[in-house]
Amino acid sequence: MTFKSTIWYPIAVALSVINLLGLGYAVGVSEPGHAGIHGVLTLGFWLWARRLRQDPGGNEDEVSDTEARLEALEAEVSKLRQELSGTDERLDFVERLLAQGPDTRRVSPQR
Protein backbone atom coordinates (compact mmCIF):
# COMPACT_ATOMS: atom_id res chain seq x y z
CA MET A 1 0.00 0.00 0.00
CA THR A 2 1.44 3.36 -0.98
CA PHE A 3 1.10 6.65 0.86
CA LYS A 4 -0.88 9.06 -1.28
CA SER A 5 -0.54 12.67 -0.17
CA THR A 6 -3.45 13.69 -2.42
CA ILE A 7 -5.76 11.74 -0.11
CA TRP A 8 -4.12 12.73 3.17
CA TYR A 9 -3.82 16.48 2.50
CA PRO A 10 -7.56 17.23 2.82
CA ILE A 11 -7.72 14.97 5.88
CA ALA A 12 -4.89 16.90 7.55
CA VAL A 13 -6.55 20.22 6.72
CA ALA A 14 -9.90 19.01 8.08
CA LEU A 15 -8.30 17.78 11.31
CA SER A 16 -6.53 21.12 11.67
CA VAL A 17 -9.82 23.03 11.24
CA ILE A 18 -11.66 20.73 13.68
CA ASN A 19 -8.96 21.26 16.30
CA LEU A 20 -9.03 25.00 15.69
CA LEU A 21 -12.78 24.96 16.41
CA GLY A 22 -12.08 22.87 19.52
CA LEU A 23 -9.50 25.45 20.58
CA GLY A 24 -12.09 28.21 20.25
CA TYR A 25 -14.61 26.22 22.30
CA ALA A 26 -12.06 25.40 25.02
CA VAL A 27 -11.03 29.04 25.30
CA GLY A 28 -14.72 30.04 25.47
CA VAL A 29 -15.40 27.74 28.45
CA SER A 30 -12.14 28.78 30.18
CA GLU A 31 -10.31 25.45 30.05
CA PRO A 32 -6.64 26.33 29.41
CA GLY A 33 -5.32 22.75 29.42
CA HIS A 34 -7.97 21.64 26.96
CA ALA A 35 -7.28 24.71 24.80
CA GLY A 36 -3.53 23.99 24.87
CA ILE A 37 -4.04 20.44 23.62
CA HIS A 38 -6.23 21.65 20.76
CA GLY A 39 -3.69 24.38 19.96
CA VAL A 40 -0.87 21.84 19.70
CA LEU A 41 -2.99 19.49 17.59
CA THR A 42 -4.04 22.36 15.31
CA LEU A 43 -0.42 23.36 14.79
CA GLY A 44 0.66 19.75 14.23
CA PHE A 45 -2.00 18.98 11.64
CA TRP A 46 -1.41 22.32 9.90
CA LEU A 47 2.34 21.63 9.63
CA TRP A 48 1.61 18.12 8.34
CA ALA A 49 -0.76 19.54 5.70
CA ARG A 50 1.92 22.02 4.58
CA ARG A 51 4.47 19.23 4.33
CA LEU A 52 2.08 17.14 2.23
CA ARG A 53 1.44 20.10 -0.08
CA GLN A 54 5.17 20.83 -0.56
CA ASP A 55 6.14 17.22 -1.24
CA PRO A 56 3.21 15.63 -3.09
CA GLY A 57 4.89 12.54 -4.53
CA GLY A 58 8.21 12.08 -2.85
CA ASN A 59 11.44 13.96 -3.06
CA GLU A 60 12.01 15.07 -6.67
CA ASP A 61 15.78 15.47 -6.17
CA GLU A 62 16.17 11.87 -5.01
CA VAL A 63 14.14 10.59 -7.96
CA SER A 64 16.14 12.57 -10.53
CA ASP A 65 19.42 11.55 -8.86
CA THR A 66 18.38 7.91 -8.94
CA GLU A 67 17.37 8.18 -12.60
CA ALA A 68 20.70 9.79 -13.49
CA ARG A 69 22.62 7.04 -11.71
CA LEU A 70 20.53 4.38 -13.45
CA GLU A 71 21.21 5.93 -16.87
CA ALA A 72 24.95 6.04 -16.11
CA LEU A 73 24.87 2.37 -15.13
CA GLU A 74 22.99 1.46 -18.31
CA ALA A 75 25.57 3.30 -20.42
CA GLU A 76 28.41 1.51 -18.65
CA VAL A 77 26.76 -1.89 -19.12
CA SER A 78 26.29 -1.13 -22.82
CA LYS A 79 29.97 -0.23 -23.15
CA LEU A 80 30.99 -3.42 -21.34
CA ARG A 81 28.80 -5.50 -23.67
CA GLN A 82 30.51 -3.97 -26.71
CA GLU A 83 33.96 -4.68 -25.24
CA LEU A 84 32.94 -8.25 -24.42
CA SER A 85 31.66 -8.76 -27.96
CA GLY A 86 35.01 -7.62 -29.38
CA THR A 87 36.86 -9.91 -26.97
CA ASP A 88 34.68 -12.86 -28.01
CA GLU A 89 35.50 -12.22 -31.68
CA ARG A 90 39.24 -12.16 -30.98
CA LEU A 91 38.98 -15.34 -28.90
CA ASP A 92 37.12 -17.11 -31.72
CA PHE A 93 39.82 -16.06 -34.18
CA VAL A 94 42.60 -17.40 -31.93
CA GLU A 95 40.72 -20.68 -31.38
CA ARG A 96 40.36 -21.17 -35.15
CA LEU A 97 44.07 -20.54 -35.62
CA LEU A 98 44.95 -23.04 -32.92
CA ALA A 99 42.53 -25.61 -34.34
CA GLN A 100 44.22 -25.49 -37.76
CA GLY A 101 47.39 -27.00 -36.37
CA PRO A 102 51.05 -25.98 -36.77
CA ASP A 103 51.42 -27.07 -40.42
CA THR A 104 48.79 -24.82 -41.94
CA ARG A 105 50.08 -21.73 -40.19
CA ARG A 106 53.43 -21.83 -41.98
CA VAL A 107 53.81 -19.78 -45.09
CA SER A 108 54.75 -21.86 -48.07
CA PRO A 109 57.71 -20.63 -50.13
CA GLN A 110 56.78 -18.73 -53.23
CA ARG A 111 57.89 -20.17 -56.53
MDTraj code that builds the backbone (N, CA, C; nanometers):
import mdtraj as md
import numpy as np

residues = "MET THR PHE LYS SER THR ILE TRP TYR PRO ILE ALA VAL ALA LEU SER VAL ILE ASN LEU LEU GLY LEU GLY TYR ALA VAL GLY VAL SER GLU PRO GLY HIS ALA GLY ILE HIS GLY VAL LEU THR LEU GLY PHE TRP LEU TRP ALA ARG ARG LEU ARG GLN ASP PRO GLY GLY ASN GLU ASP GLU VAL SER ASP THR GLU ALA ARG LEU GLU ALA LEU GLU ALA GLU VAL SER LYS LEU ARG GLN GLU LEU SER GLY THR ASP GLU ARG LEU ASP PHE VAL GLU ARG LEU LEU ALA GLN GLY PRO ASP THR ARG ARG VAL SER PRO GLN ARG".split()
xyz = np.array([
    [0.0844, -0.1167, 0.0000],
    [0.0000, 0.0000, 0.0000],
    [0.0890, 0.1231, 0.0000],
    [0.0615, 0.2161, -0.0870],
    [0.1438, 0.3357, -0.0983],
    [0.0762, 0.4529, -0.0278],
    [0.1587, 0.5437, 0.0197],
    [0.1104, 0.6646, 0.0862],
    [0.0783, 0.7671, -0.0205],
    [-0.0460, 0.8093, -0.0272],
    [-0.0876, 0.9064, -0.1281],
    [-0.1214, 1.0386, -0.0597],
    [-0.0339, 1.1376, -0.0832],
    [-0.0544, 1.2666, -0.0173],
    [-0.1791, 1.3376, -0.0689],
    [-0.2245, 1.3040, -0.1895],
    [-0.3449, 1.3690, -0.2420],
    [-0.4680, 1.3314, -0.1594],
    [-0.4649, 1.2155, -0.0978],
    [-0.5758, 1.1741, -0.0114],
    [-0.5587, 1.2330, 0.1279],
    [-0.4365, 1.2328, 0.1787],
    [-0.4118, 1.2733, 0.3169],
    [-0.4095, 1.4249, 0.3364],
    [-0.3845, 1.5027, 0.2347],
    [-0.3816, 1.6481, 0.2504],
    [-0.5165, 1.7035, 0.2979],
    [-0.6285, 1.6703, 0.2324],
    [-0.7562, 1.7233, 0.2822],
    [-0.7900, 1.6725, 0.4224],
    [-0.7473, 1.5505, 0.4537],
    [-0.7723, 1.4974, 0.5879],
    [-0.6958, 1.5795, 0.6913],
    [-0.5693, 1.6106, 0.6628],
    [-0.4886, 1.6901, 0.7555],
    [-0.5471, 1.8300, 0.7719],
    [-0.5945, 1.8890, 0.6636],
    [-0.6546, 2.0221, 0.6720],
    [-0.7828, 2.0164, 0.7554],
    [-0.8651, 1.9149, 0.7321],
    [-0.9902, 1.9010, 0.8076],
    [-0.9624, 1.8819, 0.9565],
    [-0.8638, 1.7994, 0.9899],
    [-0.8302, 1.7783, 1.1311],
    [-0.7763, 1.9072, 1.1943],
    [-0.7032, 1.9838, 1.1169],
    [-0.6529, 2.1115, 1.1670],
    [-0.7690, 2.2072, 1.1961],
    [-0.8657, 2.2145, 1.1060],
    [-0.9817, 2.3031, 1.1241],
    [-1.0659, 2.2567, 1.2431],
    [-1.0868, 2.1264, 1.2558],
    [-1.1658, 2.0729, 1.3680],
    [-1.0993, 2.1073, 1.5015],
    [-0.9662, 2.0926, 1.5066],
    [-0.8964, 2.1259, 1.6305],
    [-0.8946, 2.2760, 1.6559],
    [-0.8948, 2.3563, 1.5506],
    [-0.9033, 2.5004, 1.5686],
    [-1.0386, 2.5384, 1.6288],
    [-1.1457, 2.4723, 1.5817],
    [-1.2783, 2.4958, 1.6408],
    [-1.2814, 2.4495, 1.7863],
    [-1.2169, 2.3351, 1.8138],
    [-1.2077, 2.2868, 1.9518],
    [-1.1294, 2.3829, 2.0395],
    [-1.0274, 2.4443, 1.9844],
    [-0.9498, 2.5448, 2.0576],
    [-1.0385, 2.6630, 2.0947],
    [-1.1172, 2.7096, 1.9982],
    [-1.2090, 2.8212, 2.0251],
    [-1.3099, 2.7860, 2.1324],
    [-1.3632, 2.6659, 2.1288],
    [-1.4607, 2.6223, 2.2304],
    [-1.3949, 2.6150, 2.3676],
    [-1.2736, 2.5555, 2.3730],
    [-1.2064, 2.5400, 2.5017],
    [-1.1697, 2.6749, 2.5619],
    [-1.1323, 2.7700, 2.4785],
    [-1.1034, 2.9041, 2.5295],
    [-1.2323, 2.9689, 2.5799],
    [-1.3422, 2.9452, 2.5088],
    [-1.4722, 3.0036, 2.5470],
    [-1.5222, 2.9540, 2.6815],
    [-1.4931, 2.8285, 2.7174],
    [-1.5399, 2.7743, 2.8452],
    [-1.4314, 2.7815, 2.9516],
    [-1.3239, 2.8536, 2.9230],
    [-1.2137, 2.8783, 3.0178],
    [-1.1475, 2.7496, 3.0667],
    [-1.1079, 2.6655, 2.9725],
    [-1.0309, 2.5449, 3.0052],
    [-0.8948, 2.5553, 2.9379],
    [-0.7935, 2.6093, 3.0047],
    [-0.6641, 2.6335, 2.9415],
    [-0.5903, 2.5054, 2.9005],
    [-0.5990, 2.4010, 2.9784],
    [-0.5321, 2.2747, 2.9423],
    [-0.5912, 2.2149, 2.8160],
    [-0.7249, 2.2154, 2.8119],
    [-0.7967, 2.1641, 2.6959],
    [-0.7652, 2.2496, 2.5722],
    [-0.7597, 2.3801, 2.5905],
    [-0.7281, 2.4706, 2.4803],
    [-0.5851, 2.4487, 2.4318],
    [-0.4929, 2.4242, 2.5238],
    [-0.3530, 2.3993, 2.4868],
    [-0.3373, 2.2746, 2.4015],
    [-0.4097, 2.1692, 2.4397],
    [-0.4041, 2.0440, 2.3617],
    [-0.4562, 2.0675, 2.2203],
    [-0.5687, 2.1372, 2.2088],
    [-0.6230, 2.1650, 2.0760],
    [-0.5310, 2.2570, 1.9964],
    [-0.4641, 2.3495, 2.0635],
    [-0.3695, 2.4381, 1.9956],
    [-0.2522, 2.3595, 1.9381],
    [-0.1986, 2.2673, 2.0172],
    [-0.0865, 2.1842, 1.9699],
    [-0.1310, 2.0948, 1.8543],
    [-0.2484, 2.0350, 1.8672],
    [-0.2987, 1.9488, 1.7591],
    [-0.3253, 2.0295, 1.6321],
    [-0.3805, 2.1507, 1.6464],
    [-0.4037, 2.2361, 1.5307],
    [-0.2735, 2.2661, 1.4588],
    [-0.1727, 2.3047, 1.5370],
    [-0.0422, 2.3359, 1.4790],
    [0.0197, 2.2125, 1.4121],
    [0.0096, 2.0981, 1.4783],
    [0.0662, 1.9747, 1.4228],
    [0.0013, 1.9342, 1.2914],
    [-0.1308, 1.9347, 1.2878],
    [-0.1997, 1.8981, 1.1639],
    [-0.1773, 2.0004, 1.0530],
    [-0.1679, 2.1287, 1.0891],
    [-0.1411, 2.2323, 0.9896],
    [-0.0023, 2.2148, 0.9288],
    [0.0985, 2.1869, 1.0139],
    [0.2339, 2.1634, 0.9626],
    [0.2392, 2.0384, 0.8739],
    [0.1663, 1.9348, 0.9137],
    [0.1615, 1.8119, 0.8338],
    [0.0975, 1.8401, 0.6978],
    [-0.0099, 1.9196, 0.6966],
    [-0.0760, 1.9541, 0.5702],
    [0.0184, 2.0338, 0.4803],
    [0.0947, 2.1271, 0.5380],
    [0.1919, 2.2025, 0.4576],
    [0.2980, 2.1113, 0.3996],
    [0.3445, 2.0173, 0.4808],
    [0.4474, 1.9227, 0.4331],
    [0.3926, 1.8380, 0.3192],
    [0.2689, 1.7937, 0.3302],
    [0.2079, 1.7141, 0.2233],
    [0.1920, 1.7966, 0.0957],
    [0.1623, 1.9235, 0.1090],
    [0.1437, 2.0097, -0.0077],
    [0.2782, 2.0369, -0.0760],
    [0.3853, 2.0549, 0.0012],
    [0.5169, 2.0828, -0.0559],
    [0.5762, 1.9614, -0.1240],
    [0.5509, 1.8438, -0.0752],
    [0.6143, 1.7216, -0.1237],
    [0.5072, 1.6211, -0.1638],
    [0.4355, 1.6463, -0.2756],
    [0.3210, 1.5626, -0.3091],
    [0.3531, 1.4184, -0.3440],
    [0.4657, 1.3915, -0.4098],
    [0.4886, 1.2544, -0.4532],
    [0.6264, 1.2023, -0.4187],
    [0.6858, 1.2517, -0.3171],
    [0.8205, 1.2085, -0.2851],
    [0.9191, 1.3173, -0.3205],
    [1.0403, 1.2965, -0.2834],
    [1.1442, 1.3960, -0.3064],
    [1.1891, 1.3918, -0.4514],
    [1.1685, 1.5003, -0.5242],
    [1.2011, 1.5072, -0.6669],
    [1.3518, 1.4938, -0.6901],
    [1.4328, 1.5528, -0.6001],
    [1.5779, 1.5465, -0.6166],
    [1.6289, 1.4031, -0.6083],
    [1.5748, 1.3265, -0.5144],
    [1.6166, 1.1870, -0.5007],
    [1.5788, 1.1063, -0.6242],
    [1.4605, 1.1327, -0.6776],
    [1.4141, 1.0591, -0.7956],
    [1.5026, 1.0912, -0.9156],
    [1.5311, 1.2202, -0.9379],
    [1.6138, 1.2568, -1.0533],
    [1.7568, 1.2063, -1.0356],
    [1.8083, 1.2074, -0.9126],
    [1.9422, 1.1550, -0.8861],
    [1.9463, 1.0051, -0.9131],
    [1.8448, 0.9348, -0.8701],
    [1.8382, 0.7906, -0.8937],
    [1.8288, 0.7608, -1.0426],
    [1.7495, 0.8383, -1.1157],
    [1.7372, 0.8177, -1.2600],
    [1.8689, 0.8446, -1.3309],
    [1.9404, 0.9473, -1.2878],
    [2.0698, 0.9794, -1.3490],
    [2.1705, 0.8675, -1.3234],
    [2.1709, 0.8147, -1.2025],
    [2.2622, 0.7043, -1.1708],
    [2.2265, 0.5794, -1.2509],
    [2.0968, 0.5541, -1.2679],
    [2.0528, 0.4382, -1.3451],
    [2.0945, 0.4520, -1.4915],
    [2.0798, 0.5708, -1.5482],
    [2.1206, 0.5930, -1.6874],
    [2.2712, 0.5752, -1.7033],
    [2.3490, 0.6213, -1.6055],
    [2.4949, 0.6038, -1.6113],
    [2.5315, 0.4558, -1.6060],
    [2.4617, 0.3806, -1.5214],
    [2.4875, 0.2367, -1.5133],
    [2.4513, 0.1664, -1.6437],
    [2.3394, 0.2065, -1.7049],
    [2.2993, 0.1457, -1.8311],
    [2.4014, 0.1742, -1.9402],
    [2.4550, 0.2955, -1.9427],
    [2.5574, 0.3300, -2.0416],
    [2.6840, 0.2476, -2.0192],
    [2.7212, 0.2301, -1.8942],
    [2.8411, 0.1513, -1.8645],
    [2.8216, 0.0042, -1.9018],
    [2.7036, -0.0499, -1.8748],
    [2.6756, -0.1886, -1.9122],
    [2.6795, -0.2045, -2.0635],
    [2.6258, -0.1078, -2.1365],
    [2.6292, -0.1130, -2.2822],
    [2.7732, -0.1134, -2.3329],
    [2.8562, -0.0282, -2.2760],
    [2.9972, -0.0231, -2.3147],
    [3.0666, -0.1558, -2.2847],
    [3.0389, -0.2132, -2.1692],
    [3.0991, -0.3421, -2.1335],
    [3.0535, -0.4531, -2.2283],
    [2.9280, -0.4498, -2.2709],
    [2.8796, -0.5496, -2.3667],
    [2.9537, -0.5393, -2.4995],
    [2.9779, -0.4161, -2.5455],
    [3.0514, -0.3971, -2.6706],
    [3.1942, -0.4499, -2.6574],
    [3.2592, -0.4202, -2.5448],
    [3.3957, -0.4683, -2.5237],
    [3.3988, -0.6210, -2.5169],
    [3.3002, -0.6798, -2.4513],
    [3.2939, -0.8252, -2.4418],
    [3.2720, -0.8884, -2.5787],
    [3.1898, -0.8254, -2.6616],
    [3.1659, -0.8764, -2.7957],
    [3.2960, -0.8769, -2.8769],
    [3.3727, -0.7688, -2.8675],
    [3.5010, -0.7623, -2.9378],
    [3.5981, -0.8671, -2.8860],
    [3.5986, -0.8891, -2.7557],
    [3.6861, -0.9907, -2.6969],
    [3.6456, -1.1303, -2.7441],
    [3.5168, -1.1563, -2.7517],
    [3.4681, -1.2860, -2.8011],
    [3.5129, -1.3105, -2.9455],
    [3.5062, -1.2062, -3.0289],
    [3.5499, -1.2220, -3.1683],
    [3.6980, -1.2552, -3.1762],
    [3.7801, -1.1877, -3.0968],
    [3.9239, -1.2162, -3.0976],
    [3.9520, -1.3568, -3.0456],
    [3.8790, -1.3996, -2.9440],
    [3.8979, -1.5340, -2.8903],
    [3.8607, -1.6392, -2.9948],
    [3.7504, -1.6177, -3.0666],
    [3.7118, -1.7114, -3.1723],
    [3.8193, -1.7200, -3.2801],
    [3.8775, -1.6080, -3.3168],
    [3.9821, -1.6065, -3.4176],
    [4.1032, -1.6879, -3.3710],
    [4.1442, -1.6669, -3.2463],
    [4.2598, -1.7396, -3.1926],
    [4.2290, -1.8890, -3.1840],
    [4.1090, -1.9268, -3.1456],
    [4.0716, -2.0680, -3.1383],
    [4.0755, -2.1334, -3.2763],
    [4.0297, -2.0623, -3.3794],
    [4.0359, -2.1173, -3.5149],
    [4.1801, -2.1362, -3.5606],
    [4.2651, -2.0399, -3.5275],
    [4.4065, -2.0539, -3.5624],
    [4.4693, -2.1739, -3.4934],
    [4.4383, -2.1917, -3.3666],
    [4.4952, -2.3044, -3.2924],
    [4.4390, -2.4376, -3.3411],
    [4.3147, -2.4372, -3.3865],
    [4.2529, -2.5609, -3.4342],
    [4.3111, -2.6052, -3.5688],
    [4.3667, -2.5140, -3.6456],
    [4.4222, -2.5488, -3.7760],
    [4.5479, -2.6344, -3.7622],
    [4.6175, -2.6211, -3.6554],
    [4.7395, -2.7000, -3.6365],
    [4.8618, -2.6217, -3.6818],
    [4.9813, -2.6715, -3.6472],
    [5.1048, -2.5985, -3.6771],
    [5.1400, -2.5985, -3.8250],
    [5.1026, -2.6981, -3.9017],
    [5.1421, -2.7070, -4.0423],
    [5.0752, -2.6012, -4.1291],
    [4.9508, -2.5740, -4.1062],
    [4.8788, -2.4819, -4.1942],
    [4.9120, -2.3366, -4.1653],
    [4.9747, -2.3109, -4.0526],
    [5.0080, -2.1735, -4.0191],
    [5.1365, -2.1274, -4.0888],
    [5.2191, -2.2195, -4.1317],
    [5.3434, -2.1826, -4.1982],
    [5.3157, -2.1288, -4.3368],
    [5.3946, -2.0362, -4.3754],
    [5.3808, -1.9782, -4.5088],
    [5.4644, -2.0628, -4.6033],
    [5.3989, -2.1051, -4.7091],
    [5.4745, -2.1858, -4.8069],
    [5.5633, -2.0966, -4.8911],
    [5.6804, -2.1466, -4.9318],
    [5.7709, -2.0629, -5.0135],
    [5.7078, -2.0317, -5.1487],
    [5.7337, -1.9144, -5.1942],
    [5.6780, -1.8729, -5.3227],
    [5.7680, -1.9226, -5.4344],
    [5.7130, -1.9642, -5.5399],
    [5.7894, -2.0168, -5.6527],
    [5.7815, -1.9292, -5.7703],
])
top = md.Topology()
chain = top.add_chain()
for i, resn in enumerate(residues, 1):
    res = top.add_residue(resn, chain, resSeq=i)
    for name in ("N", "CA", "C"):
        top.add_atom(name, md.element.get_by_symbol(name[0]), res)
traj = md.Trajectory(xyz[None], top)
